[in-house]
Amino acid sequence: MFFAAGIAGTLNAIAGGGSFISFPALLFMRVPAVEANATSTVALWPGLAASTIAYLKRLNAPPRLLIPLLVTSIAGGFAGALLLLKTPQRTFLHLIPWLLLGGTLLFTFGSRVRAITGRTAVIDDLREISWRAITITSIVELLVAVYGGYFGAGIGFLTLAMLAALGMRDIHAMGAIRTLLAAVINAAAVVTFILAGAVLWSRCAVMIAGALIGGWFGAHYVQKVDSEKVRGLVIAIGIAITVYFFVALR
C-alpha cells in the first residue's frame, strides 16, 4: 500500500492518474469498490496538497480566471462525491476510457483544435483571456470536478486538455493550475467521504505517508525537466492508461 501510494503520488505530481495505481491496489486487497475509491481519494489528497505547495511559484493565473475555476471545482467535487455514495459505479466505470481518450487527444492536438476554431495564437498572458472563454472553461471544469469527485482517476488529463484548448502551452504553468484544481476537487470529495464514514483508515494511513513522499519529490523533480519531454510523458501516460481501461473494462 505504501509503495503503491508513493507511485500514485509521483504520477499525480507529474500529470495526474495516480488513482490508476492506488485504486486497483485497494481492489486487489479485496476492498469494496466504493470504499476503495473513497479511501484512495483521501489517501492521495495530502500528496496533492504537497505538490500544490511545490508548484506555487509556477502559479501565475489571474484571479478573474482562477476564482471561477476554484468555485466550480468545489461545487463539482461535492456533487460527484455525493453521487458516488448514492449510485453504483459499474455504469460510470465504462465511461472512463472514453473520457480519458478524449482528454488525451485534446491535449495532444490542442493547437490544431485552436486553429480549426480560429484561435491560432498561443496565450502567453492569461490576462488576455476573454470572459466568454472563462465562462466556457468554468463550465467544463464543473463537469471535470463532478467526474473527479465521483471517481477521480484521470482528472489531471482532462484539466490539461482543457487548458491546452484554452491556448496554454507552458506545461509547468499548466501543471501548477492542474495540481491546484485537483487538490481542491479532491478536498471537497475528501470531506464528503469522511463525513459519510466511507474511509478505511487502517489502509488509508499507510497510503497517506507514501503519497506525501511521492507527491513532494515528484513535483520538485518534474519542474527540472524540459517542458517538451514532460509533455511527451503526459501523452504517453494518457495513451497507456486509456488502452489499459479499454482492455480491462471489455
C-alpha positions as CSV (number, residue, x, y, z in Angstrom):
1,M,0.0,0.0,0.0
2,F,2.9,2.4,0.9
3,F,4.7,1.9,-2.4
4,A,1.6,2.0,-4.5
5,A,0.6,5.3,-2.9
6,G,4.2,6.6,-3.5
7,I,4.0,5.8,-7.2
8,A,0.5,7.3,-7.3
9,G,1.7,10.5,-5.6
10,T,4.5,10.8,-8.1
11,L,2.2,10.4,-11.0
12,N,-0.2,13.0,-9.7
13,A,2.6,15.4,-9.4
14,I,3.8,14.8,-13.0
15,A,0.5,14.7,-14.9
16,G,-2.2,13.0,-12.8
17,G,-3.5,9.5,-13.0
18,G,-2.3,8.4,-9.6
19,S,-5.6,6.8,-8.8
20,F,-5.0,4.2,-11.5
21,I,-2.3,2.8,-9.2
22,S,-3.9,3.3,-5.7
23,F,-7.5,2.3,-6.6
24,P,-6.6,-1.1,-8.2
25,A,-4.2,-1.8,-5.4
26,L,-7.1,-1.4,-2.9
27,L,-9.3,-3.6,-5.0
28,F,-6.6,-6.2,-5.0
29,M,-6.8,-6.1,-1.2
30,R,-10.5,-7.1,-1.6
31,V,-11.7,-3.7,-0.5
32,P,-15.3,-3.0,-1.9
33,A,-15.2,-0.6,-4.9
34,V,-16.9,2.4,-3.2
35,E,-14.8,2.2,-0.1
36,A,-11.7,1.6,-2.2
37,N,-12.4,4.8,-4.2
38,A,-13.1,6.8,-1.1
39,T,-10.0,5.6,0.7
40,S,-7.8,6.1,-2.4
41,T,-9.1,9.7,-2.7
42,V,-8.4,10.6,0.9
43,A,-5.0,8.9,0.9
44,L,-3.8,10.7,-2.2
45,W,-5.1,14.2,-1.1
46,P,-2.1,15.1,1.2
47,G,0.3,14.3,-1.7
48,L,-1.7,16.5,-4.0
49,A,-1.6,19.3,-1.3
50,A,2.2,18.8,-1.1
51,S,2.5,19.0,-4.9
52,T,0.4,22.2,-4.9
53,I,2.8,23.9,-2.4
54,A,5.8,22.9,-4.5
55,Y,4.1,24.3,-7.6
56,L,3.1,27.7,-6.1
57,K,5.9,29.6,-7.7
58,R,4.6,28.4,-11.1
59,L,1.1,29.5,-10.5
60,N,0.5,32.8,-12.4
61,A,-3.2,32.6,-13.3
62,P,-5.1,35.9,-12.7
63,P,-7.9,35.9,-10.1
64,R,-10.5,36.5,-12.9
65,L,-9.7,33.0,-14.2
66,L,-8.6,31.2,-11.1
67,I,-11.6,32.1,-8.8
68,P,-14.3,30.8,-11.2
69,L,-12.3,27.6,-11.6
70,L,-11.9,27.1,-7.9
71,V,-15.6,27.7,-7.2
72,T,-16.7,25.2,-9.8
73,S,-14.1,22.7,-8.6
74,I,-15.5,22.8,-5.1
75,A,-19.1,22.6,-6.2
76,G,-18.4,19.7,-8.7
77,G,-16.2,17.9,-6.2
78,F,-19.1,17.8,-3.6
79,A,-21.6,16.8,-6.2
80,G,-19.5,14.0,-7.6
81,A,-18.7,12.6,-4.2
82,L,-22.4,12.5,-3.2
83,L,-23.2,10.8,-6.5
84,L,-20.6,8.1,-5.7
85,L,-22.1,7.4,-2.3
86,K,-25.6,7.1,-3.7
87,T,-25.2,5.2,-7.0
88,P,-23.4,2.1,-8.2
89,Q,-20.0,2.6,-10.0
90,R,-20.3,-0.1,-12.7
91,T,-22.1,2.0,-15.4
92,F,-19.8,5.0,-14.8
93,L,-16.7,2.9,-14.9
94,H,-17.4,2.0,-18.5
95,L,-17.3,5.7,-19.5
96,I,-13.8,6.2,-18.1
97,P,-11.7,5.0,-21.1
98,W,-13.7,7.3,-23.4
99,L,-13.2,10.3,-21.2
100,L,-9.5,9.6,-21.0
101,L,-9.3,9.1,-24.7
102,G,-11.0,12.4,-25.4
103,G,-8.8,14.2,-22.9
104,T,-5.5,12.7,-24.2
105,L,-6.4,13.5,-27.8
106,L,-7.4,17.1,-26.9
107,F,-4.2,17.6,-25.0
108,T,-2.1,16.2,-27.9
109,F,-3.8,18.1,-30.7
110,G,-4.9,21.2,-28.7
111,S,-3.1,23.6,-31.1
112,R,-4.9,22.1,-34.1
113,V,-8.2,22.5,-32.3
114,R,-7.4,26.1,-31.7
115,A,-6.6,26.5,-35.4
116,I,-9.9,25.0,-36.5
117,T,-11.8,27.4,-34.2
118,G,-9.8,30.4,-35.4
119,R,-7.7,30.6,-32.3
120,T,-4.2,30.0,-33.7
121,A,-2.3,32.2,-31.2
122,V,-0.8,30.7,-28.1
123,I,-1.8,32.6,-24.9
124,D,1.3,33.7,-23.1
125,D,-0.5,36.1,-20.8
126,L,-3.6,34.6,-19.2
127,R,-4.9,38.1,-18.5
128,E,-5.8,38.3,-22.2
129,I,-8.4,35.5,-21.9
130,S,-11.9,36.8,-22.6
131,W,-14.9,36.4,-20.2
132,R,-16.6,34.2,-22.7
133,A,-13.6,31.8,-22.7
134,I,-13.5,31.9,-18.9
135,T,-17.2,31.1,-18.7
136,I,-16.9,28.1,-21.0
137,T,-13.8,26.9,-19.2
138,S,-15.6,27.1,-15.9
139,I,-18.5,25.0,-17.1
140,V,-16.0,22.4,-18.4
141,E,-14.2,22.5,-15.1
142,L,-17.5,21.9,-13.3
143,L,-18.1,18.7,-15.3
144,V,-14.5,17.6,-14.7
145,A,-15.0,18.2,-11.0
146,V,-18.1,16.1,-10.8
147,Y,-16.2,13.3,-12.5
148,G,-13.3,13.9,-10.2
149,G,-15.5,13.7,-7.1
150,Y,-17.2,10.6,-8.4
151,F,-14.2,8.6,-9.5
152,G,-11.2,10.9,-9.8
153,A,-8.8,8.8,-11.9
154,G,-7.5,10.8,-14.9
155,I,-8.9,14.3,-14.0
156,G,-5.4,15.7,-14.5
157,F,-5.5,14.7,-18.2
158,L,-8.9,16.3,-18.6
159,T,-7.8,19.5,-16.9
160,L,-4.6,19.7,-19.0
161,A,-6.7,19.1,-22.2
162,M,-9.0,22.0,-21.1
163,L,-6.0,24.3,-20.6
164,A,-4.5,23.3,-23.9
165,A,-7.7,24.1,-25.7
166,L,-7.8,27.4,-23.9
167,G,-4.4,28.3,-25.5
168,M,-1.8,27.5,-22.9
169,R,1.4,25.8,-23.9
170,D,3.7,26.1,-20.9
171,I,3.5,22.6,-19.4
172,H,4.8,23.7,-16.0
173,A,2.3,26.6,-15.7
174,M,-0.4,24.2,-16.8
175,G,0.8,21.7,-14.2
176,A,0.5,24.3,-11.4
177,I,-3.1,25.1,-12.3
178,R,-3.9,21.4,-12.8
179,T,-2.5,20.4,-9.4
180,L,-4.3,23.2,-7.5
181,L,-7.7,22.4,-9.1
182,A,-7.2,18.6,-8.5
183,A,-6.4,19.3,-4.8
184,V,-9.5,21.5,-4.4
185,I,-11.8,18.9,-6.2
186,N,-10.4,16.1,-4.0
187,A,-10.6,18.3,-0.9
188,A,-14.4,18.6,-1.4
189,A,-14.7,14.9,-2.0
190,V,-12.5,14.0,1.0
191,V,-14.7,16.0,3.4
192,T,-17.8,14.2,2.0
193,F,-16.3,10.7,2.2
194,I,-15.0,11.3,5.8
195,L,-18.4,12.6,7.0
196,A,-20.1,9.6,5.3
197,G,-17.7,7.1,7.1
198,A,-16.6,5.6,3.8
199,V,-12.9,5.6,4.5
200,L,-10.9,2.6,5.7
201,W,-8.4,4.4,8.0
202,S,-6.1,1.4,8.7
203,R,-5.1,1.2,5.0
204,C,-5.5,5.0,4.4
205,A,-2.9,6.0,7.0
206,V,-0.2,3.9,5.3
207,M,-1.0,5.2,1.9
208,I,-1.0,8.8,3.1
209,A,2.6,8.5,4.0
210,G,3.6,7.1,0.7
211,A,1.6,9.6,-1.3
212,L,3.1,12.6,0.6
213,I,6.6,11.4,-0.2
214,G,5.8,10.7,-3.9
215,G,3.9,13.9,-4.3
216,W,6.5,16.2,-2.9
217,F,9.5,14.7,-4.7
218,G,7.6,14.2,-7.9
219,A,6.6,17.9,-8.0
220,H,10.1,19.1,-7.5
221,Y,11.6,16.7,-10.0
222,V,9.2,17.4,-12.8
223,Q,10.0,21.2,-12.7
224,K,13.6,20.5,-13.6
225,V,12.8,18.5,-16.8
226,D,12.4,20.1,-20.2
227,S,8.8,21.0,-20.8
228,E,8.6,19.2,-24.2
229,K,9.8,16.0,-22.6
230,V,7.2,16.3,-19.8
231,R,4.6,16.9,-22.5
232,G,5.6,13.7,-24.3
233,L,5.5,11.8,-21.0
234,V,2.0,13.1,-20.3
235,I,0.8,12.0,-23.7
236,A,2.4,8.6,-23.3
237,I,0.9,8.0,-19.8
238,G,-2.5,9.1,-21.2
239,I,-2.4,6.7,-24.1
240,A,-1.2,3.8,-21.9
241,I,-3.9,4.3,-19.2
242,T,-6.6,4.7,-21.9
243,V,-5.6,1.5,-23.6
244,Y,-5.5,-0.3,-20.2
245,F,-9.0,0.7,-19.3
246,F,-10.4,-0.2,-22.7
247,V,-9.0,-3.7,-22.3
248,A,-9.8,-4.1,-18.6
249,L,-13.4,-3.0,-18.9
250,R,-14.2,-5.1,-22.0
